[in-house]
Amino acid sequence: MSRFSFEHPWVLGLILLFWICSRYCPARTQAIYFPHVRRLLSVHAHKSRWLEILKWIGIVGLLLALASPVLTDEYKQINKQGRDIMLIIDSSDSMRQRGFDPTDPLKSKFDVVKEVVSDFIDKRKNDRIGLINFASVAFVASPLTFEKKFLRQILAMQEPGIAGKRTAINDALLQTYNILNKSDAKTKIAILLTDGIDNASRISFDEIRRLISDSDVKLYTIGIGSYRDFDAPYLKALAQAGHGKFFAASNRQTLQKIYDAIDKLETSKLKSKKIVQHDYLYIYPLFIAILAMLFFIYLRTAKGVE
């Protein structure tokens, strides 16, 4: 909100001083008495009033300009420090399995995952997010982007089996880390979701674990479904190497809580800085004062009014 003030308000007191002097400190002049002088002065009375008005406009305007009127605006500049997040989603044939959502048994695991992940994307307002889809092979469904609507559309287009029927977790992580290691973001996160065991990767577990350990990317791993479906020790080891955390979800509600927990763990930092903007307005009363003085001088000179 704008705030009006004077930088030198004491100058305004001079207006009162000028007014007092004009009333009680008349200039002493030598005068010669002429009879009927009142008739002569009446001719110039109207012009003299205008000169008096112009004189006071000039004085007040100059003093207002000297007092330096200023309009101050204060606002906060918020610097958003977002993160780069890669979502790694298993689309192998086993993701077609139904019953993961007790409230809607006809939905497949993949359908539930898309809904929960879409909700997570909506919450990450300040982050760039990308999507890796993997099964027998891994591919980049979406690069890192701020365009959340575009990303949700890409996510909605994904289907189980689109990349094959098997599971190549290590290959998906390799692609993910190749992307994030090139990122300049201060915080980089990878979230891996799978319901299976790696059985199709070309890169070994030891190689991918070394890559993860040497990187500054934080890795969260999520196993969904029954514990017999995915390799929990394997996912825990990956999360540990990536300085992250392992989660297990047996149903939709648990999965939603996991993504909510990650969302809270990885909050975006907002730094605010107070900005004060001053608009100096002295030019306006100064302009009016100069204009008034010019008219004053013109009328006084042209008409010869003393």
C-alpha positions in Angstrom: 0.0 0.0 0.0 1.3 3.5 -0.9 2.2 5.9 1.9 2.5 9.7 1.4 5.0 11.7 3.5 7.5 14.6 3.4 11.2 14.0 3.8 11.7 17.4 5.4 8.3 18.3 7.0 9.9 21.1 9.1 10.1 23.2 5.9 6.3 23.4 5.9 6.5 25.6 9.1 8.0 28.3 6.9 4.6 28.8 5.3 3.2 30.0 8.6 6.3 32.2 9.1 5.8 33.8 5.7 2.1 34.4 6.5 2.9 36.0 9.9 5.5 38.3 8.3 3.1 39.3 5.5 0.6 40.5 8.1 2.7 41.9 10.9 6.0 42.8 9.3 5.0 45.2 6.5 7.9 46.6 4.5 8.8 50.2 5.5 8.9 52.5 2.5 9.2 56.3 2.1 5.9 57.7 0.8 4.7 61.1 -0.5 1.2 62.0 0.3 -1.1 62.6 -2.7 -4.7 63.6 -2.3 -7.3 61.3 -3.8 -4.8 58.4 -4.0 -7.5 55.9 -3.1 -9.2 56.5 -6.5 -6.0 55.7 -8.3 -5.4 52.5 -6.3 -8.9 51.2 -6.9 -8.1 50.9 -10.6 -5.4 48.3 -9.8 -7.2 46.6 -6.9 -8.4 43.6 -9.0 -4.9 43.0 -10.5 -3.3 43.4 -7.2 -5.4 40.6 -5.8 -4.3 38.3 -8.6 -0.7 39.2 -7.9 -1.2 38.4 -4.2 -2.7 35.0 -5.1 0.1 34.2 -7.6 2.7 35.3 -5.0 1.4 32.9 -2.4 1.0 30.0 -4.9 4.7 30.5 -5.8 5.8 30.6 -2.1 3.7 27.6 -1.0 4.7 25.7 -4.1 8.4 26.3 -3.6 8.2 25.3 0.1 6.3 22.2 -0.7 9.0 21.2 -3.2 11.7 21.9 -0.6 9.8 19.7 1.9 10.2 16.9 -0.7 6.9 15.1 -0.9 7.4 11.4 -1.5 5.1 8.4 -2.2 6.5 5.2 -0.7 5.6 1.7 -1.8 6.7 -1.4 0.2 6.4 -4.9 -1.1 8.1 -8.3 -0.8 10.0 -9.9 -3.6 9.8 -13.7 -3.3 12.5 -15.8 -4.7 11.3 -19.3 -5.4 13.9 -22.0 -5.1 12.3 -25.0 -6.7 13.6 -28.5 -7.2 14.1 -30.8 -10.2 12.2 -34.0 -9.8 12.1 -37.1 -12.0 9.2 -39.5 -11.6 10.1 -43.0 -12.5 7.0 -45.2 -13.0 6.8 -48.9 -13.7 4.5 -49.7 -16.6 5.2 -53.4 -16.9 2.4 -55.9 -17.5 1.9 -56.6 -13.8 0.7 -53.0 -13.3 -2.6 -54.1 -14.9 -3.5 -56.0 -11.7 -6.8 -54.8 -10.2 -7.9 -54.4 -6.6 -5.2 -52.0 -5.4 -8.0 -49.4 -4.6 -10.5 -51.0 -2.2 -13.1 -48.3 -3.0 -12.9 -49.1 -6.8 -11.7 -52.7 -7.3 -12.0 -52.4 -11.1 -9.2 -49.9 -11.3 -5.7 -51.3 -12.1 -2.7 -50.4 -10.1 -1.5 -48.3 -13.0 -4.7 -46.2 -13.0 -4.4 -45.6 -9.3 -0.7 -44.6 -9.6 -1.6 -42.1 -12.4 -4.2 -40.4 -10.2 -2.0 -40.2 -7.1 1.1 -39.0 -9.1 -1.1 -36.4 -10.9 -2.2 -35.0 -7.6 1.5 -34.9 -6.5 2.4 -33.0 -9.6 -0.3 -30.4 -8.9 1.2 -29.7 -5.5 4.7 -29.0 -6.8 4.1 -25.5 -8.0 7.7 -24.3 -8.1 9.4 -27.4 -9.3 10.5 -28.8 -12.7 9.2 -32.3 -13.1 10.0 -35.0 -15.6 8.7 -38.5 -16.2 10.5 -41.8 -17.0 8.3 -44.8 -18.0 9.9 -48.2 -17.9 9.2 -51.9 -18.3 11.4 -54.0 -20.6 13.0 -50.8 -21.7 13.0 -47.3 -20.2 12.2 -44.1 -22.0 11.8 -40.4 -21.2 8.0 -39.7 -21.4 8.6 -36.0 -20.5 11.7 -34.0 -19.9 12.0 -31.7 -16.9 9.3 -29.0 -17.3 7.4 -26.4 -15.4 4.3 -27.1 -17.6 2.3 -29.1 -15.2 -0.8 -29.3 -17.5 1.4 -30.8 -20.3 3.0 -33.2 -17.9 -0.4 -34.5 -16.6 -1.5 -35.0 -20.2 1.6 -37.1 -20.9 1.0 -39.1 -17.7 -2.6 -39.7 -18.7 -1.5 -41.2 -22.0 0.7 -43.8 -20.4 -0.6 -47.4 -20.3 0.8 -50.7 -18.9 2.8 -52.6 -21.5 3.6 -49.6 -23.5 7.3 -50.3 -22.9 7.1 -54.1 -22.7 6.2 -56.7 -20.1 9.3 -57.1 -18.1 11.0 -54.8 -15.5 14.3 -52.8 -16.1 14.6 -50.8 -13.0 18.4 -50.2 -13.2 18.1 -49.0 -16.8 15.4 -46.5 -15.8 17.6 -45.2 -13.0 20.5 -44.8 -15.4 18.4 -42.6 -17.7 17.1 -40.7 -14.7 20.6 -39.9 -13.3 21.9 -39.0 -16.8 19.2 -36.3 -16.8 19.5 -35.0 -13.2 23.3 -35.0 -13.1 23.2 -32.4 -15.9 20.8 -30.2 -14.0 21.9 -27.0 -12.4 19.2 -27.2 -9.7 20.4 -27.1 -6.1 18.1 -29.9 -5.1 17.5 -32.9 -7.3 15.1 -35.7 -6.5 14.2 -39.0 -8.1 11.1 -41.0 -7.1 11.0 -44.6 -8.3 7.8 -46.6 -8.2 7.6 -50.3 -9.0 5.6 -53.4 -8.3 8.2 -55.9 -9.5 11.8 -57.2 -9.5 14.5 -56.1 -12.0 14.8 -58.8 -14.7 15.6 -56.9 -17.9 18.3 -54.3 -17.2 21.5 -54.2 -19.1 23.3 -52.4 -16.2 24.1 -54.3 -13.0 22.9 -53.5 -9.5 26.5 -52.7 -8.3 27.1 -50.3 -11.2 23.8 -48.4 -10.7 24.4 -48.3 -6.9 27.8 -46.7 -7.5 26.3 -44.2 -9.8 23.6 -43.3 -7.3 26.2 -43.0 -4.4 28.4 -40.7 -6.4 25.5 -38.4 -7.3 23.9 -35.5 -5.3 20.5 -36.7 -6.4 18.2 -37.9 -3.6 16.4 -41.1 -4.3 13.1 -42.3 -2.9 11.9 -45.8 -3.8 8.3 -47.1 -3.5 7.3 -50.7 -3.8 3.5 -51.2 -4.3 1.4 -54.3 -3.9 2.4 -57.3 -1.9 5.8 -57.7 -0.4 6.3 -60.9 -2.4 5.8 -58.9 -5.6 8.7 -56.5 -5.2 12.2 -56.8 -3.8 12.2 -54.7 -0.6 15.9 -55.2 0.3 16.9 -54.2 -3.2 14.7 -51.0 -3.1 16.0 -50.2 0.4 19.6 -50.5 -0.7 18.9 -48.2 -3.7 17.3 -45.6 -1.4 20.1 -45.8 1.1 22.7 -45.3 -1.7 20.7 -42.3 -2.8 20.4 -40.8 0.7 16.6 -41.1 0.5 14.0 -43.4 1.9 12.2 -46.6 1.0 8.4 -46.9 1.2 5.9 -49.8 0.7 2.3 -49.3 -0.3 -0.3 -52.1 -0.2 -3.3 -50.0 -1.3 -4.2 -46.6 -2.7 -4.6 -44.9 0.7 -1.0 -45.9 1.7 0.4 -44.8 -1.6 -1.4 -41.4 -1.3 0.2 -41.0 2.2 3.6 -41.8 0.8 3.5 -39.1 -1.9 2.1 -36.7 0.7 5.0 -37.5 3.0 7.5 -36.9 0.2 5.8 -33.7 -0.7 6.3 -32.5 2.9 9.9 -33.7 3.2 10.8 -31.9 0.0 9.2 -28.5 0.4 10.3 -25.7 -1.9 12.1 -22.9 -0.2 10.8 -19.4 -0.5 13.0 -16.4 0.3 11.4 -13.0 0.7 13.2 -9.7 0.4 11.6 -6.3 1.4 11.7 -3.8 -1.4 11.0 -0.1 -0.7 10.3 2.1 -3.7 10.3 6.0 -3.4 8.5 8.2 -5.9 9.6 11.8 -5.4 6.8 14.3 -6.2 8.6 17.6 -5.7 8.6 18.3 -9.4 4.8 19.0 -9.4 4.7 21.7 -6.7 7.9 23.1 -8.2 6.4 23.3 -11.6 3.3 25.1 -10.3 5.5 27.5 -8.3 7.6 28.4 -11.3 4.5 28.9 -13.4 2.9 31.1 -10.8 6.1 33.2 -10.5 6.3 33.7 -14.2 2.7 34.9 -14.4 3.5 37.1 -11.4 6.5 38.7 -13.1 4.6 39.1 -16.3 1.6 40.8 -14.8 3.6 43.1 -12.6 5.9 44.1 -15.4 3.3 44.5 -18.1 0.8 46.4 -16.0 3.2 48.3 -13.9 1.5 47.3 -10.7 3.6 47.7 -7.5 
